[in-house]
């Protein structure tokens, strides 16, 4: 009965102070849900492939190019052999070899080109997969065997059992037997492959070239299974010393990435990288802290408003323990209602969150983590509030004064309000800087005309028929091939570019583009000097991969080469071929022109030096670009898609990759736009929570201090003096909050801006704007209560007391 009585009182108090109760409940629910999403997203993204039995001991070896600082994913196969032989820390290695994908056929039926992985015999010992049917142990033993995933088997053979034993052929073998059908990889796995096959290409090449040449063949992804007791930092130093001592590869520094870290170590093309996800989690935590401060302030404010009630209870003999229990029960009730509201929000928003942020979050896991976070929040709030409750019950002076008064009794409230406002300012400043950077990116001159430009990827079989018909479409003003060039976060580069006068230890990364002769016209890029390459510069039989004897470079390449006038100079590049002895083929060309610099990747990258040649596969290229009038992109894309559908054959993909450049640039800036939306939303939440909380507290503060105001007025203080007194107190909080938050926001955003090669600067006026904005907000929030309190008749106040 006593508990029921306390619960009734708690509900009555929540209803009595309903505005403050609603602010507390809604604010805490939003804080809980935001941090739950951030924490779950971070845990999910850092658990990729963590379900394998030996995941904690599996590491991927990768290189860092000592000169350019770029990550090198593929390493020499001989490195794996050396590590296993000479380092006792290495229990076993497995390699994923170069991709040599090809078209598969079953009888006369053409299968869609699968995602094929060439592996070694140890692969499934590292990454075991449930076997639906077929061989379960030592799955692949010969070159004539392959393993399929369930989805690929069902797509073409209806059931896994029907696929088992079937014989296929591809571009390399006439007879390949399906010996196992594996379960599809979970969504949180990097191993999303349709077909697994043993490698023969890299092994055959390694067996016929010298050891010195083997160290130059960087074509293998290497995974190590280390002893559980291995110190990773010490092991890294050890293998780098080993490489240096034996002079195996001077250009590389080796690093290790834990299996669960691989996705984001090489995730440059991911829409949301780990840095963004960490930011999301940290901002969720900051919002939760802001809510904590507001929640505590409002709770204490309601308690101070009830001092007469507590005095009366104390006078009629209420036990202090019971009073503490009553206050804790009210705190618990608020947290419990917030949790229920957060559960409702979770149910409503979980699907949308997964779609927007391209991730997979399980409802049951989210709910369990929400319970844990809510429990921890309750413990933290109890730990903060309990000492204050005890002080409130035991100290008579606390029952007299309250609010933001210039006494030591309001120290906690001033501190918490300052920190809460500081978090609000942090989000406001971060949002301000972020919005300027995104605006800068959207309006930056890319060096070419992006409006009206369309990118196509020829993934269909009839490339020639499609590209010829598209080139005749009336809606298009221009059409050109571009080899494999597409605008991405991480452009394909090579550092094997040579020219006369180049120093031996200088190996900058160049972008080598193979394009059509009308490429500058389609992109609307001016020629700075000389001329552009054309089809007359191609010589049949000269070089199958680079049949062009002339080349064009961009301004950045001319600057890096530092040869004065580059026209007429010779330049050579790796032509992507490797001879039987391990040496690399080269293509030598004469520079005939310099083209204006243009942004060929996202703005996370600087403009790269470029060598541009004619693409020999005019009608069978992989990438094409089309030019239409600005505003007609949608109509042009529709016309191009109709051509794809007209020429579609069996085994072609269900969708054709046609997008405007503006769409591609929007996709490349998805994480930036999402960051801005996130920070804007959090800034709005924090601002509203702070305003409502401050309004409620200042209102009750004026009420509690009306006797003090009356006495000051009787002693001769004017209304203006009273207003100035209160404004000074609140302005001090605003200024201190700005002094704390603005430097932190600057540090945080400077780190965020470092990922961009081109970025906006933080100007002093931006700090002034934020300080003025927050000052105006606070003044407007407390202005009405302050003026009303200052104008109150002191005689009426003293009489009522």
C-alpha positions in Angstrom: 0.0 0.0 0.0 2.8 2.4 0.9 4.5 1.7 -2.5 1.2 2.3 -4.3 0.8 5.6 -2.4 4.3 6.7 -3.4 3.6 5.8 -7.1 0.4 7.9 -7.0 2.3 10.9 -5.6 5.0 10.5 -8.2 2.4 10.5 -11.0 0.6 13.5 -9.5 3.9 15.4 -9.5 4.6 14.5 -13.1 1.2 15.8 -14.1 1.5 18.9 -11.9 4.8 19.9 -13.6 3.8 18.4 -17.0 5.8 20.7 -19.2 9.0 20.0 -17.4 8.1 16.3 -17.3 7.5 16.1 -21.0 10.8 17.9 -21.8 12.6 15.4 -19.5 10.9 12.3 -20.9 11.1 13.2 -24.6 14.7 14.5 -24.3 15.9 11.4 -22.5 14.1 9.1 -25.0 15.7 10.8 -28.0 19.1 10.7 -26.3 18.7 7.0 -25.6 17.6 6.1 -29.1 20.4 8.1 -30.8 23.2 6.6 -28.7 21.7 3.1 -29.1 21.7 3.5 -32.9 25.3 4.8 -32.9 26.6 2.1 -30.6 24.9 -0.7 -32.5 26.0 0.6 -35.8 29.6 0.9 -34.6 29.6 -2.6 -33.1 28.1 -4.1 -36.3 30.6 -2.4 -38.6 33.5 -3.5 -36.5 32.3 -7.1 -36.2 32.5 -7.9 -40.0 33.7 -11.5 -40.3 34.1 -11.7 -36.6 32.0 -14.9 -36.5 34.7 -17.2 -37.9 36.1 -19.5 -35.2 39.7 -18.1 -35.5 38.7 -14.5 -36.3 40.6 -13.0 -33.3 43.9 -14.6 -34.6 43.4 -13.8 -38.4 45.1 -10.7 -39.8 45.5 -9.3 -43.3 48.9 -8.1 -44.4 49.0 -5.0 -46.5 51.6 -2.5 -47.6 52.1 1.2 -47.3 53.9 2.8 -50.2 56.7 4.7 -48.5 56.7 7.5 -51.0 53.0 8.2 -51.6 51.6 6.9 -48.3 48.9 4.9 -50.2 47.7 1.6 -49.0 48.7 -1.4 -51.1 46.2 -4.2 -50.8 48.0 -6.8 -53.0 51.4 -8.1 -52.1 53.9 -10.6 -53.6 52.9 -14.3 -53.2 56.4 -15.1 -52.1 55.9 -12.9 -49.0 53.4 -15.4 -47.7 55.8 -18.2 -48.2 58.6 -16.4 -46.4 56.5 -15.4 -43.5 55.3 -18.9 -42.9 58.8 -20.3 -43.2 60.8 -17.8 -41.2 58.4 -16.6 -38.4 57.2 -19.0 -35.7 54.3 -16.6 -34.9 52.7 -17.5 -38.2 50.7 -20.7 -37.9 49.3 -20.7 -41.4 48.7 -18.5 -44.4 46.0 -18.3 -47.1 46.0 -16.3 -50.2 43.3 -14.8 -52.5 44.7 -14.4 -55.9 44.2 -12.1 -58.8 40.7 -11.9 -60.2 40.4 -13.5 -63.7 36.6 -13.5 -64.0 35.0 -15.0 -67.1 31.7 -16.1 -68.5 30.3 -19.4 -67.3 28.2 -21.8 -69.5 26.1 -24.8 -68.6 25.6 -26.7 -71.9 24.3 -24.0 -74.3 23.0 -21.8 -71.4 25.0 -18.7 -70.7 25.2 -17.9 -67.0 25.6 -14.3 -65.8 29.2 -13.5 -65.1 29.6 -14.5 -61.4 31.8 -12.9 -58.8 34.6 -15.4 -58.8 37.3 -15.8 -56.3 40.6 -17.7 -56.9 41.8 -19.2 -53.6 44.2 -21.7 -52.2 43.6 -25.0 -50.3 43.8 -23.3 -46.9 41.0 -20.7 -47.5 38.2 -22.7 -46.0 40.2 -23.6 -43.0 40.5 -19.8 -42.3 37.0 -19.0 -43.4 34.8 -22.1 -42.9 31.3 -22.0 -44.4 28.3 -24.3 -43.8 28.1 -26.8 -46.6 24.5 -27.4 -47.9 25.5 -30.4 -50.0 28.7 -32.0 -51.5 32.2 -32.2 -50.1 32.5 -30.9 -46.5 36.3 -31.4 -45.9 39.1 -30.2 -48.2 36.4 -28.8 -50.4 38.7 -27.9 -53.4 41.6 -30.2 -54.2 42.0 -30.0 -58.0 41.8 -27.3 -60.6 38.7 -28.9 -62.1 36.5 -28.4 -59.0 34.5 -25.3 -58.0 32.2 -24.5 -55.1 29.1 -22.3 -55.5 27.0 -20.4 -53.0 23.4 -21.2 -52.4 22.0 -18.1 -54.1 24.0 -18.7 -57.3 23.0 -22.4 -57.4 19.3 -21.7 -56.8 19.3 -19.0 -59.5 20.4 -21.4 -62.3 19.6 -24.9 -61.0 16.5 -24.3 -58.8 18.0 -26.2 -55.8 21.5 -26.7 -54.3 21.1 -30.5 -54.7 20.4 -30.2 -58.4 23.4 -28.0 -58.9 25.8 -30.6 -57.3 27.8 -32.6 -59.8 26.9 -30.4 -62.8 29.8 -29.7 -65.2 30.3 -26.1 -66.4 32.8 -24.4 -68.6 34.4 -20.9 -68.5 37.0 -18.9 -70.3 39.8 -21.0 -68.9 38.6 -24.6 -68.5 36.2 -26.8 -70.6 35.1 -29.0 -67.7 34.6 -27.8 -64.2 32.6 -29.8 -61.7 30.5 -28.4 -58.9 31.6 -30.3 -55.9 30.1 -28.3 -53.0 27.3 -25.8 -52.5 27.9 -23.4 -49.6 25.6 -21.3 -47.6 25.7 -17.6 -48.6 28.0 -15.4 -46.5 26.2 -13.4 -43.8 25.5 -9.8 -44.6 28.3 -8.7 -42.2 31.0 -10.4 -44.2 33.5 -9.3 -46.7 33.5 -12.7 -48.4 30.5 -12.1 -50.7 31.5 -14.3 -53.6 29.4 -16.5 -56.0 32.1 -19.0 -57.1 35.3 -20.3 -55.5 38.0 -21.9 -57.6 41.7 -22.9 -57.0 44.3 -20.6 -58.6 46.7 -21.7 -61.2 47.7 -18.5 -62.9 49.7 -16.9 -60.1 51.3 -20.2 -59.1 52.4 -20.9 -62.7 53.9 -17.5 -63.0 55.7 -17.7 -59.7 57.3 -21.0 -60.7 58.8 -19.6 -63.9 60.3 -16.3 -62.7 63.3 -15.5 -60.4 62.9 -14.7 -56.8 63.9 -11.1 -57.4 61.1 -10.8 -59.9 58.6 -12.5 -57.6 59.0 -9.7 -55.1 57.8 -7.3 -57.8 54.6 -9.2 -58.6 52.1 -7.6 -56.2 48.9 -9.5 -57.1 48.0 -11.5 -54.0 45.9 -10.7 -50.9 47.5 -12.4 -47.9 45.9 -13.5 -44.6 47.9 -14.8 -41.7 46.7 -17.0 -38.8 48.9 -15.9 -35.9 49.6 -17.5 -32.5 47.2 -16.1 -29.9 50.1 -14.7 -27.8 51.6 -12.7 -30.7 52.3 -9.0 -30.0 51.1 -7.4 -33.2 53.1 -4.2 -32.9 56.3 -6.1 -32.2 55.5 -8.5 -35.0 55.0 -5.7 -37.5 58.4 -4.2 -36.5 60.0 -7.7 -36.8 58.7 -8.4 -40.4 59.6 -4.9 -41.6 63.1 -5.3 -40.2 63.2 -8.7 -42.0 62.1 -7.2 -45.3 64.7 -4.4 -45.0 67.5 -6.6 -43.9 67.1 -8.9 -46.9 66.4 -6.0 -49.3 63.2 -7.6 -50.6 61.1 -4.6 -51.4 62.3 -1.1 -50.5 59.2 0.7 -51.5 56.8 -1.0 -49.0 56.2 -0.9 -45.3 54.1 -3.8 -44.0 51.1 -3.4 -41.8 48.6 -5.8 -40.2 44.9 -5.4 -40.0 42.7 -7.6 -37.8 40.1 -9.5 -39.7 37.3 -7.4 -38.2 39.1 -4.2 -39.3 39.7 -5.1 -42.9 36.4 -3.7 -44.2 37.1 -0.2 -43.1 40.9 -0.4 -43.6 40.2 -0.7 -47.4 36.7 0.9 -47.4 37.5 4.1 -49.4 34.4 3.5 -51.6 32.1 2.8 -48.7 29.3 5.4 -48.4 29.8 5.6 -44.6 33.4 5.0 -43.4 34.4 4.1 -39.9 35.3 7.8 -39.2 31.7 8.8 -39.9 30.3 5.9 -37.8 32.5 6.9 -34.9 31.4 10.5 -35.3 27.8 9.4 -35.2 28.4 7.4 -32.0 30.2 10.2 -30.3 27.6 12.7 -31.2 24.9 10.3 -29.9 26.8 10.1 -26.6 27.1 13.9 -26.5 23.4 14.3 -27.1 22.8 11.8 -24.3 25.0 13.8 -21.9 23.2 17.0 -22.9 20.0 15.3 -22.0 21.4 14.1 -18.7 22.3 17.6 -17.7 18.9 18.9 -18.7 17.1 16.0 -17.0 19.0 16.5 -13.8 18.4 20.2 -13.8 14.7 19.9 -14.4 14.4 17.2 -11.8 16.2 19.2 -9.1 14.1 22.3 -10.1 10.9 20.4 -9.5 12.2 19.3 -6.1 13.1 22.9 -5.1 9.6 24.0 -6.1 8.3 21.4 -3.6 10.2 22.7 -0.6 7.0 23.6 1.3 5.7 20.1 0.7 8.9 18.6 2.0 8.8 21.0 5.0 5.3 19.9 5.8 6.2 16.2 5.5 9.2 16.8 7.7 7.1 18.7 10.3 4.5 15.8 10.6 7.3 13.3 11.1 8.1 11.9 7.7 11.2 9.8 7.7 14.1 11.1 5.6 14.6 7.7 4.1 11.0 7.7 2.9 11.5 11.1 1.4 14.6 10.0 -0.4 12.8 6.9 -1.6 10.0 9.1 -3.0 12.4 11.2 -5.0 14.2 8.2 -6.3 10.9 6.6 -7.3 10.0 9.7 -9.3 13.4 9.6 -11.0 12.9 6.0 -11.9 9.4 6.6 -13.2 10.7 9.3 -15.5 13.4 7.0 -16.8 11.0 4.1 -17.3 8.5 6.3 -19.3 11.4 7.5 -21.4 12.4 3.9 -22.0 8.9 3.0 -23.2 8.9 6.0 -25.5 12.3 5.1 -26.8 11.0 1.5 -27.6 8.2 3.0 -29.6 10.6 5.3 -31.5 12.9 2.3 -32.1 10.1 0.3 -33.7 9.1 3.2 -35.9 12.6 4.3 -37.1 14.7 1.1 -37.2 13.8 0.3 -40.8 14.4 3.8 -42.0 17.7 4.0 -40.2 18.9 0.8 -41.9 17.9 2.1 -45.4 19.4 5.5 -45.0 22.7 4.4 -43.5 23.0 1.2 -45.6 23.4 -1.1 -42.7 21.7 -4.1 -41.1 20.5 -3.8 -37.5 18.5 -6.5 -35.7 15.5 -5.4 -33.8 16.1 -7.8 -30.9 19.8 -6.7 -30.5 18.8 -3.1 -30.7 16.2 -3.6 -28.0 18.5 -5.5 -25.7 21.2 -2.7 -26.0 18.5 -0.1 -25.4 17.7 -1.9 -22.2 21.4 -1.9 -21.2 21.9 1.7 -22.0 18.8 2.7 -20.2 19.8 0.7 -17.1 23.3 2.4 -17.2 21.7 5.8 -17.6 19.4 5.2 -14.6 22.4 4.2 -12.5 24.4 7.3 -13.6 21.4 9.6 -13.0 20.9 8.0 -9.6 24.5 8.4 -8.7 24.4 12.1 -9.7 21.1 12.9 -8.0 21.3 10.8 -4.8 23.9 13.0 -3.1 21.8 16.1 -4.1 18.7 14.5 -2.8 20.4 13.8 0.6 21.7 17.3 0.7 18.2 18.6 -0.1 16.5 16.6 2.7 19.2 17.2 5.3 20.1 20.8 4.8 17.5 23.4 5.7 19.1 26.1 3.6 18.4 24.1 0.4 14.7 24.3 1.2 14.9 28.1 1.2 16.8 29.0 -1.9 17.2 27.5 -5.3 17.6 28.4 -9.0 20.5 30.1 -10.5 21.6 32.2 -7.6 25.0 33.7 -7.0 25.6 31.3 -4.0 27.5 28.1 -3.6 24.1 26.3 -3.5 23.5 26.7 -7.2 27.0 25.6 -8.2 25.9 22.2 -9.5 23.0 23.7 -11.5 25.2 26.4 -13.0 27.8 23.8 -13.9 25.3 21.4 -15.5 23.6 24.2 -17.5 27.0 25.4 -18.7 28.0 21.9 -19.9 24.6 21.4 -21.5 24.8 24.7 -23.3 28.4 23.9 -24.3 27.3 20.7 -26.0 24.6 22.7 -27.8 27.2 25.2 -29.0 29.5 22.3 -30.1 26.8 21.0 -32.4 25.9 24.4 -33.7 29.5 25.3 -34.5 30.2 21.9 -36.1 27.0 22.1 -38.2 28.1 25.6 -39.3 31.5 24.5 -40.4 30.2 21.3 -42.0 27.5 23.2 -44.0 30.2 25.6 -45.4 32.4 22.7 -46.4 29.6 20.9 -48.2 28.5 24.2 -49.9 32.2 24.7 -50.9 32.3 21.2 -52.4 29.0 21.7 -54.3 30.1 25.0 -55.9 33.8 24.2 -56.5 34.9 24.4 -60.1 35.7 20.8 -61.1 37.4 21.8 -64.3 34.7 20.4 -66.5 31.0 21.1 -67.1 29.1 18.6 -65.0 25.5 19.7 -65.9 24.3 17.5 -68.8 27.1 14.9 -68.5 26.1 11.2 -68.2 28.2 8.2 -67.3 27.5 4.7 -68.6 29.0 1.3 -67.7 28.8 -1.3 -70.4 28.1 -4.5 -68.4 25.9 -6.0 -71.1 27.3 -8.4 -73.8 26.5 -6.5 -76.9 28.7 -3.6 -76.1 29.3 -2.6 -79.8 25.6 -2.7 -80.8 24.6 -0.7 -77.7 27.4 1.9 -78.0 26.9 2.4 -81.7 23.1 3.0 -81.3 23.5 5.3 -78.3 26.0 7.4 -80.3 23.2 8.1 -82.8 20.6 9.3 -80.3 19.3 12.7 -81.3 19.0 13.9 -77.7 22.8 13.5 -77.2 25.3 16.3 -78.2 28.3 14.1 -77.7 29.4 10.5 -76.9 32.9 9.2 -76.1 34.5 6.1 -74.7 36.6 6.2 -71.5 38.2 2.7 -71.0 37.7 1.9 -67.3 37.7 5.6 -66.1 34.9 6.5 -63.7 34.6 9.2 -61.0 35.0 7.5 -57.6 36.5 8.1 -54.2 39.7 6.1 -55.0 40.8 6.4 -58.6 43.0 3.7 -60.2 46.6 4.9 -60.4 50.1 3.6 -61.1 53.5 4.9 -60.1 55.5 3.3 -62.9 55.6 6.4 -65.2 59.0 7.4 -66.6 60.3 10.4 -68.5 63.7 11.9 -69.2 65.2 13.6 -66.2 63.1 11.8 -63.6 65.1 10.9 -60.5 65.2 7.2 -59.6 63.7 7.7 -56.1 60.7 9.7 -57.4 57.6 7.7 -58.0 54.4 9.8 -57.9 51.1 8.2 -58.6 49.7 9.0 -62.1 46.2 8.4 -63.4 46.4 6.8 -66.9 43.3 7.5 -68.9 42.3 5.8 -72.2 39.6 7.8 -73.8 38.0 8.8 -77.1 39.4 11.6 -79.3 36.4 13.8 -78.5 36.8 13.4 -74.8 37.6 17.2 -74.2 34.5 18.2 -76.2 32.2 15.9 -74.3 33.6 17.0 -70.9 34.1 20.6 -72.0 37.7 20.8 -70.9 40.0 23.2 -72.8 43.4 22.3 -74.2 46.0 24.5 -72.6 48.9 23.8 -75.1 49.3 21.7 -78.2 46.6 19.4 -79.3 44.6 16.4 -78.1 45.3 12.8 -79.2 43.2 11.4 -82.1 42.7 8.1 -83.9 45.4 9.0 -86.4 47.9 8.5 -83.5 47.1 4.8 -83.3 49.3 2.3 -85.0 48.0 -1.2 -85.6 50.1 -3.8 -84.0 52.1 -1.3 -82.0 50.9 -2.4 -78.6 47.6 -4.2 -78.1 47.0 -2.5 -74.8 48.3 1.0 -75.8 48.1 1.2 -79.6 48.6 5.0 -79.4 52.0 6.6 -80.0 51.0 10.0 -78.7 49.8 11.2 -75.3 48.4 14.2 -73.6 49.2 15.2 -70.0 47.3 17.6 -67.6 48.7 20.7 -66.0 49.5 18.8 -62.7 51.5 16.2 -64.6 53.5 19.0 -66.4 54.2 20.6 -63.0 55.4 17.3 -61.4 57.6 16.4 -64.4 59.2 19.9 -64.3 60.6 19.7 -67.8 59.8 23.2 -69.0 57.9 22.8 -72.3 56.6 19.1 -72.2 55.5 19.1 -75.9 57.6 16.6 -77.8 59.0 15.0 -74.7 58.8 11.2 -74.3 56.8 9.5 -71.5 56.3 5.8 -70.8 53.8 3.9 -68.6 53.2 0.4 -67.5 50.8 -1.1 -70.1 49.4 -3.6 -67.5 51.1 -6.6 -69.1 53.6 -8.9 -67.4 55.9 -11.2 -69.4 56.7 -14.8 -68.7 60.0 -13.7 -67.0 58.2 -11.4 -64.6 59.2 -8.1 -66.3 56.4 -5.6 -67.0 55.5 -4.4 -70.4 55.8 -0.7 -71.2 54.2 1.8 -73.6 56.3 4.8 -74.8 54.6 7.8 -76.2 55.3 11.4 -77.3 53.5 14.2 -75.5 51.6 16.3 -78.0 49.4 18.5 -75.7 48.6 19.7 -72.2 45.0 19.6 -71.0 43.5 21.8 -68.2 43.3 20.2 -64.8 40.0 18.6 -64.0 38.7 16.7 -60.9 38.6 13.0 -61.9 37.8 11.7 -58.4 35.8 12.8 -55.4 37.0 15.9 -53.5 38.6 13.7 -50.9 41.4 13.4 -53.5 43.6 16.2 -55.0 43.8 16.6 -58.7 46.2 13.8 -59.8 48.8 14.0 -62.6 47.4 12.4 -65.7 48.6 10.7 -68.9 45.8 10.6 -71.5 45.9 8.3 -74.5 43.4 7.1 -77.1 41.3 4.0 -76.1 41.6 1.4 -78.9 38.3 -0.3 -78.1 36.1 2.4 -79.5 32.8 0.5 -79.5 33.7 -2.2 -76.9 34.9 0.0 -74.1 33.7 -0.5 -70.5 32.9 3.1 -69.6 31.3 5.8 -71.8 30.3 9.4 -71.3 27.4 11.2 -73.0 26.7 14.9 -73.2 23.1 16.3 -73.4 21.7 19.7 -72.8 21.4 20.8 -69.2 18.0 19.8 -67.8 17.5 17.0 -70.2 19.5 14.4 -68.3 16.4 12.4 -67.3 15.1 12.1 -70.8 18.6 11.2 -72.1 19.0 8.5 -69.4 15.6 7.1 -70.3 16.5 6.9 -74.0 19.9 5.2 -73.2 18.2 2.6 -71.0 15.8 1.8 -73.8 18.7 1.0 -76.0 20.2 -1.3 -73.3 16.8 -3.1 -73.0 16.6 -3.5 -76.8 20.0 -5.2 -77.0 19.7 -7.2 -73.8 20.6 -10.9 -74.1 20.4 -13.9 -71.8 22.8 -13.6 -68.9 22.9 -9.8 -69.0 22.4 -8.0 -65.7 18.9 -6.9 -64.8 19.9 -3.3 -64.5 22.0 -1.0 -66.6 24.4 1.4 -64.9 23.5 4.9 -66.3 23.7 8.0 -64.1 24.2 11.7 -64.5 27.5 13.1 -63.1 25.4 15.1 -60.7 23.9 11.9 -59.4 27.3 10.3 -59.0 28.7 13.4 -57.2 25.7 13.3 -54.9 26.4 9.6 -54.1 30.0 10.4 -53.5 29.0 13.1 -51.0 26.3 10.9 -49.3 28.2 10.7 -46.0 28.8 14.4 -46.0 25.2 15.2 -46.6 24.2 12.6 -44.0 26.7 14.2 -41.5 25.2 17.6 -42.1 21.7 16.3 -41.6 22.8 14.5 -38.4 24.5 17.4 -36.9 21.7 19.8 -37.9 19.2 17.5 -36.3 21.3 17.1 -33.1 21.9 20.8 -33.0 18.2 21.5 -33.2 17.4 18.8 -30.5 20.1 20.2 -28.2 19.0 23.8 -28.8 15.3 23.0 -28.1 16.1 20.9 -25.1 18.3 23.7 -23.7 15.8 26.4 -24.5 12.8 24.5 -22.9 14.9 23.5 -19.9 16.3 26.9 -19.4 12.9 28.5 -19.8 11.4 26.2 -17.1 14.3 26.7 -14.7 14.5 30.4 -15.2 10.8 30.7 -14.6 10.9 28.8 -11.3 14.1 30.5 -10.4 12.4 33.9 -10.6 9.5 32.5 -8.6 11.9 31.2 -5.9 13.8 34.5 -5.7 10.9 36.9 -5.7 11.5 37.7 -2.0 15.1 38.6 -2.8 14.0 40.8 -5.7 11.4 42.5 -3.5 14.0 43.3 -0.8 16.4 44.7 -3.4 13.6 46.9 -4.7 12.7 48.1 -1.2 16.4 48.9 -0.7 16.3 51.2 -3.8 17.2 48.9 -6.7 15.6 49.8 -10.0 13.9 47.4 -12.4 16.8 47.9 -14.8 19.3 47.0 -12.1 17.3 43.7 -11.3 17.2 42.8 -15.0 20.9 43.5 -15.5 21.7 41.3 -12.4 19.9 38.3 -13.9 21.3 38.9 -17.4 24.9 39.0 -16.1 24.3 35.6 -14.4 23.0 34.0 -17.6 25.5 35.8 -19.9 28.3 34.5 -17.8 27.0 30.9 -18.4 26.8 31.6 -22.1 30.3 33.0 -22.4 31.9 30.2 -20.4 30.0 27.6 -22.4 31.3 29.2 -25.6 34.8 29.4 -24.3 34.7 25.6 -23.5 32.8 24.4 -26.6 34.2 26.5 -29.5 37.8 25.3 -29.2 36.6 21.7 -29.0 34.4 22.1 -32.0 37.3 23.6 -33.9 39.6 20.7 -33.1 36.9 18.2 -34.0 36.1 19.8 -37.3 39.7 20.4 -38.2 40.2 16.6 -37.9 37.1 16.0 -40.0 38.2 18.5 -42.7 41.6 16.7 -43.1 39.9 14.0 -45.2 39.4 16.5 -48.0 42.1 17.7 -50.4 40.1 20.9 -50.9 38.4 22.4 -47.9 36.9 25.7 -46.6 38.6 27.6 -43.9 37.2 28.5 -40.4 37.0 32.3 -40.2 36.9 34.4 -37.0 33.5 35.8 -37.9 32.0 32.3 -37.5 32.9 32.2 -33.8 31.4 35.7 -33.3 28.3 34.6 -35.1 27.8 31.6 -32.9 28.5 33.6 -29.7 25.9 36.2 -30.8 23.4 33.6 -31.8 23.6 31.7 -28.5 23.5 35.0 -26.5 20.4 36.1 -28.3 18.7 32.7 -27.8 19.4 32.8 -24.0 18.3 36.5 -23.7 15.1 35.8 -25.6 14.5 32.7 -23.4 14.7 34.5 -20.1 13.7 38.0 -21.1 10.0 37.8 -20.3 10.4 36.2 -16.8 13.2 38.6 -15.9 11.2 41.7 -16.8 8.1 40.4 -15.2 10.0 39.6 -12.0 11.7 43.1 -12.0 8.3 44.9 -12.4 6.6 43.0 -9.5 5.3 45.1 -6.7 7.6 44.4 -3.7 4.8 45.1 -1.2 2.6 42.3 -2.6 5.5 39.9 -2.5 6.5 40.7 1.1 2.8 40.6 2.2 2.4 37.1 0.6 5.5 35.9 2.4 
